[in-house]
């Protein structure tokens, strides 16, 4: 019997490796931002206000589907006082 899990695995196997890496990085960055927010006791609204952003933008960041610019990553790293990514 074919299951949804089988269908999903088959579909996931067709995704090119560079897209898989891109998605993994987007999710990892979003998770890092969320972890740093939680460590500092910041809600999405407080975080957005501290950065002069709209809460909807923070929601996009945390969705795991945002394509961060180097500028935004630099601003966030400065805000948190530590790098979000390491190269």
KALIN-V50196 format. One record per helix or strand. SS is the DSSP state (helix for helix, strand for strand). FROM is the first residue (numbers start at 1). TO is the last residue. If there is no record, write none. Layout:
# KALIN-V50196
SS:FROM:TO, SS:FROM:TO
This chain:
# KALIN-V50196
helix:4:12, helix:17:39, helix:44:51, helix:55:62, helix:70:80
